[in-house]
Amino acid sequence: MVIVRYILLLLTILLSGFAIFSKKAFNAFVYRTILSILVVGLYITYFAPDVALAEAMLGALLTTFIYLLAFKIHSEIKIGILILPVLCEKYQEYYKGIIPEILEEFSKKYNYKIKFIELKDFDEIMNYLSDVKIDIGICYNGDFKILEVPVYQYKGEEKNFFEIQEILKNESNLNSLKKSKNYTLSFCFSDKNSILYEEFKDFYTQFDLEKVLIKHLRRY
């Protein structure tokens, strides 16, 4: 019994650290729930079944339910985007296009709030994903395919088809433009082990992506 008690004490200390220093709020909530369950076992090793029962009912069950409900109602997803024709366009305070429509359908299904964060290029999006400043970003060859896009060489830099359309607003002559390759435009996640990732995976397998693409790409 003493050995079990020491093992539980060590695990509670470790879980407390994970809960405090976790970058993701939902992960901290999961660690806190596991911690509460371990504490129930710890109270039992100290022969305090009444306290263990109270912790199980209030800490492990009721508190977990309240936290979970709060997360589902108020959880906000931060999305790293680029303002580009067709993909994501901004009209006053509203976003329209392929990306916003997909994410709005996802947020309706799982009751999330969407916050779009405008970034300057794909490299900055990847940096934000690495630093967990955003939950989902738009990138090349990522986790969930959106569509194939041709990429061109423009002034020594790679620009995809939609970026070229933006450039054409200011430049009418792009004779030197050369197609170099195709990339797969995708959704990328900062945490591939999160419940958000699993929910999006389940959503995307059933989502009618082709219908959305036809709707927005028909002008091209």
C-alpha positions in Angstrom: 0.0 0.0 0.0 2.9 2.4 0.8 4.5 1.8 -2.6 1.2 2.5 -4.4 0.8 5.6 -2.3 4.2 6.9 -3.4 3.6 6.1 -7.0 0.3 8.0 -6.9 1.9 10.9 -5.2 4.6 11.0 -7.9 2.1 10.8 -10.7 -0.1 13.6 -9.2 3.0 15.9 -9.1 3.8 15.1 -12.7 0.2 15.7 -13.8 0.1 18.9 -11.9 3.1 20.2 -13.9 1.6 19.1 -17.2 -1.7 20.9 -16.3 0.0 24.1 -15.3 2.5 24.4 -18.2 0.4 23.0 -21.0 0.2 25.4 -24.0 -3.2 24.1 -25.0 -6.1 24.9 -22.7 -8.0 21.7 -23.6 -4.9 19.5 -22.9 -4.6 21.2 -19.5 -8.2 20.3 -18.8 -7.5 16.7 -19.7 -4.5 16.6 -17.4 -6.6 18.1 -14.6 -9.3 15.4 -15.0 -6.7 12.6 -14.9 -5.2 14.3 -11.8 -8.5 14.3 -10.0 -8.9 10.5 -10.7 -5.4 9.9 -9.3 -6.3 11.9 -6.2 -9.3 9.7 -5.6 -7.0 6.6 -5.6 -4.6 8.5 -3.3 -7.4 9.2 -0.7 -8.3 5.5 -0.8 -4.7 4.6 0.1 -5.0 6.9 3.1 -8.2 5.0 4.2 -10.4 8.0 3.6 -13.3 6.6 1.4 -15.7 9.4 2.3 -13.2 12.1 1.0 -12.4 9.9 -2.1 -16.1 9.6 -2.9 -16.6 13.4 -2.6 -13.6 14.0 -4.9 -14.9 11.4 -7.4 -18.4 13.1 -7.5 -17.3 16.7 -7.4 -13.8 16.7 -8.8 -13.7 13.9 -11.4 -17.4 14.0 -12.6 -19.1 17.3 -12.0 -16.1 19.6 -12.5 -15.1 17.6 -15.6 -18.6 17.9 -17.1 -18.7 21.7 -16.4 -15.3 22.2 -18.0 -16.2 20.1 -21.0 -19.5 22.1 -21.5 -17.7 25.4 -21.2 -15.1 24.3 -23.8 -17.7 23.2 -26.3 -19.7 26.4 -25.8 -17.0 29.0 -25.7 -14.0 27.4 -27.4 -12.4 29.6 -30.0 -10.3 28.3 -32.9 -7.6 30.6 -34.3 -7.1 30.3 -38.1 -4.1 31.6 -39.9 -5.1 32.8 -43.4 -3.9 34.8 -46.4 -6.3 37.2 -48.1 -6.4 35.9 -51.7 -9.1 35.8 -54.4 -11.5 32.9 -54.2 -9.7 31.3 -51.3 -10.4 33.9 -48.6 -11.6 37.4 -49.3 -12.6 40.1 -46.8 -15.6 42.3 -47.0 -15.6 44.8 -44.2 -15.5 42.5 -41.1 -16.7 39.4 -42.9 -14.7 36.7 -44.7 -15.9 34.9 -47.8 -14.4 32.2 -50.0 -13.5 28.5 -50.0 -11.6 28.5 -46.7 -14.2 30.5 -44.6 -17.1 28.4 -45.9 -15.5 25.1 -45.0 -14.5 26.3 -41.5 -17.9 27.9 -40.8 -19.6 24.6 -41.6 -17.1 22.8 -39.2 -17.7 25.4 -36.5 -21.5 25.0 -36.8 -21.3 21.2 -36.4 -19.0 21.3 -33.3 -20.1 24.6 -31.8 -16.8 26.4 -32.1 -16.1 30.1 -32.5 -13.8 31.1 -35.4 -11.2 33.8 -35.3 -9.3 34.5 -38.5 -5.8 35.8 -38.2 -4.5 37.5 -41.4 -0.8 36.7 -42.1 1.5 37.8 -44.8 2.7 34.5 -46.4 2.8 30.7 -46.0 6.1 30.9 -44.1 4.6 33.1 -41.4 1.6 30.7 -41.1 4.0 27.8 -40.6 5.9 29.8 -37.9 2.6 30.5 -36.1 1.7 26.8 -36.2 5.0 25.8 -34.8 4.7 28.3 -32.0 1.0 27.3 -31.4 -0.2 30.8 -32.0 -2.9 29.5 -34.2 -4.8 26.2 -34.2 -5.2 25.7 -38.0 -3.3 27.2 -40.9 -3.5 27.2 -44.7 -0.3 25.6 -46.1 1.1 23.4 -48.9 1.0 19.6 -48.6 -0.5 19.6 -45.2 -3.0 17.4 -43.2 -6.2 17.8 -45.1 -6.2 18.5 -48.9 -8.3 21.4 -50.3 -7.2 21.6 -53.9 -4.2 21.4 -56.3 -2.9 24.8 -57.4 -0.3 25.6 -60.0 2.8 27.5 -58.8 4.7 30.1 -60.8 8.1 31.8 -60.6 7.6 35.5 -60.2 10.6 37.8 -59.5 12.6 34.9 -58.0 9.8 33.8 -55.7 7.1 31.1 -56.0 3.6 32.4 -56.3 0.5 30.2 -56.6 -2.4 30.8 -59.0 -4.5 32.8 -56.5 -1.5 35.0 -55.5 -0.9 35.7 -59.2 -4.5 36.8 -59.5 -3.9 39.3 -56.7 -0.7 40.6 -58.4 -2.7 41.0 -61.7 -4.8 43.7 -60.0 -1.7 46.0 -60.2 0.3 44.5 -63.1 -1.3 43.7 -66.4 1.8 42.3 -68.2 3.2 39.1 -66.7 4.8 37.6 -69.9 7.9 36.4 -68.0 5.7 34.2 -65.7 6.7 30.5 -65.8 4.9 27.7 -64.2 7.2 25.6 -62.0 5.1 22.9 -60.3 1.8 22.1 -58.6 1.2 22.2 -54.9 -1.6 20.7 -52.7 -3.2 23.5 -50.7 -4.2 22.1 -47.4 -5.3 22.7 -43.8 -2.5 22.2 -41.3 -2.9 21.7 -37.5 -0.6 22.9 -34.7 -1.6 19.8 -32.6 -2.3 16.6 -34.4 -3.1 14.8 -31.1 -5.9 17.2 -30.1 -9.6 16.6 -30.0 -9.9 19.5 -32.6 -7.9 17.5 -35.1 -10.0 14.4 -34.6 -13.2 16.3 -34.9 -12.0 18.0 -38.1 -10.9 14.6 -39.5 -14.4 13.2 -38.9 -16.0 16.3 -40.4 -13.8 16.4 -43.5 -14.4 12.8 -44.4 -18.2 13.5 -44.7 -18.0 17.1 -46.1 -19.0 17.8 -49.7 -15.8 19.6 -50.7 -16.3 19.3 -54.4 -19.6 21.3 -54.1 -17.8 24.2 -52.4 -15.0 24.2 -54.9 -17.3 24.2 -57.9 -19.3 27.1 -56.3 -16.3 29.3 -55.9 -14.1 28.3 -58.8 -16.7 28.5 -61.6 -15.6 32.1 -62.5 -12.2 30.6 -63.5 
